[in-house]
Amino acid sequence: MGYKLLSTTAEVQDLLPRLMQRPAWGFDTETTGLNPLVDKVLMLQIGTSHEQYIIDTRKASPEPLRPFFESQEHKKIAHNATFDWKMIKANFGIETECVRDTYLAEKILFNGIKDYGFGLDDVLLSHLNVELNKETRALFGKGAINHDYSEEMLRYAASDVEHLIPLAQTQSSLMAEMNLQHTWILECDVLPCFAEMELDGHYLDVPGWKRIMGDNLQKAQDMIQIMNPLVEPYVQKNLFGELEINYGSPDQVLKVLQKMGLTTSEQNKVTRRWEETLISSTNDKTLKKIKDNEFTKALKKFRGYMMRYSTFGQPYIAAVSPYTGRIHPRYHQIGTETGRPAKAGDANDVNFLNIPREREMRECFRGAPDEVVETDDFSGCELRIWAEISQDPRLCEAFLQGMDVHCYAASRLYRVEVTKKNENAHLRTPAKAINFGIAYGMGFISLVDQINGMGFPITRKEGKELYERYTKEFEKGIAFLRDTGKIAREQGFVHNLLGRRRGWRLPDPSDTVRFPKGSNDDLYKWILSQIERQGGNFVIQSVNADITKYAMVLIRRHIKKTGVRSKFMNQVYDEIVTRTHKDDSEAFHPVKKKLMVEAAERWLKIVPMEVDGHVGPTWTK
């Protein structure tokens, strides 16, 4: 039948019975801009490959369609549905349920294989051989709000929903073949949680933030006063007697370190022996290898203070919306190959996933005056997952007996009793680094550097002995990681407990341009070793992401069902932050923690999960 333009609310009302007859519809919006806080929805399109309805929302209200959009039985298919979800909620107060996002489907299908080509035009061309002309999109915008729509604009709007159902069907078939349909449903179900976080935003204590950043700037200046006398013999002065060095310049700092004669231990690629060589980099990994040097100690502190000041200072203050008084971050819901979220947007968008776990900084993020903030995280989530899926008897024993797994590992590694606060408590820190480091695929050399950087001096010989002792103590867990890595290397993909899959573009040893020595080429071997490491880590970290996302789904369902006054504030890996009306929190918070445990139990059948929680006026560590 082609498209039909609806320009009155009565026509929209008449559409509702038709929508309720079908189990799935495509939907899309055309807007005056990209900011749901200020921009308006010009058109709301709903359709299939046979019929499309274009609602002119300048004239007709979509309110009669609320039962359809809020229905859990009718699938609403869109591409990059987070944008449309926010626009519809901000403009009409309607929360779209049972969304199925073809953008997320494409990300899931080609996870680790494809880095670009996720736009609707690219995806339609790839799967359906349909060319979508996006040039007409430029005709929309703020200028279109007072003008009649041309036939070109209407056909363009209709085409945006015409192909969504066939696209979703094609993708669904592919996902079923690869057992990815459960991953898609999870990602679609959690989509409103991320959309809500973006739309609602975060309150920032601006005066407190400015004070913290001022303190960091002053501490950076203090470090300069320490460094200046140390570099004076190696740096020229200008006409005003000032040292000509910029401590923020890696090149300038490197020249000074080389003039100081600083060396690091590096492995010779030919002889494979460790040799002392003149320092060639000033990155953190290299500086951690240098011990007992006052300049490098001050330099590392200087960089930390300046990083906080420049990365988190004015950018976060500038990000406060003049319309809401809150910061509205943007998330890539599937931001990494493991399924974890990541920062989205351009360079001007701030990142709420990398705020340091420092109390004074996090306490600047708070709820409204009548709200409290609930900060809850899965305790040792990735190590529990590793224990569960590897069935390592000692890892499982630690969790089943309710022991602190880092103290447990330290006791076995150092052959002494280790407790969190009393007996040999200092040994817990390096054991924690080893626990997580090996789960992330680190070799003993990287672990030695990390432990040294934490202030626990250790030689490579001692580090190798610890590493080998750990691999014997937790033999089954280590074997699982290695076996999974080999599978990734051999078949080019692995999947987790839910079915989430990560692929790799395996290197071709016959490509002699890239690998002159073929399968004996060092670069070829290094790429394969990275695939092995990533494969073992993926099956752990991706389950962590799935558990956390499923917990958010359960929490949102509870909020919708009970009407509790609570909103998602942030999700940082295995931590879920909510802000809740102070009168509702006492009843809600225990339920939230229970739902988080319930989410973990979908995958963890033997190893118990624990959730650490805190309620207060602000986000906590």
Helices and strands as residue ranges (DSSP letters): E 2-6, H 9-21, E 24-31, E 41-47, E 51-56, G 63-65, H 66-69, E 75-78, H 81-92, E 99-101, H 102-109, H 120-128, G 135-139, G 142-146, H 151-162, H 164-177, H 181-200, E 203-204, H 206-231, G 232-234, H 250-259, E 263-267, E 274-278, H 284-287, H 294-312, H 314-318, E 331-332, E 342-343, H 359-362, E 365-366, E 371-378, H 381-390, H 393-400, H 405-414, G 425-427, H 428-439, H 444-453, H 460-473, H 475-491, E 493-495, E 501-503, G 518-520, H 522-562, E 566-572, E 575-581, H 582-601, E 611-616
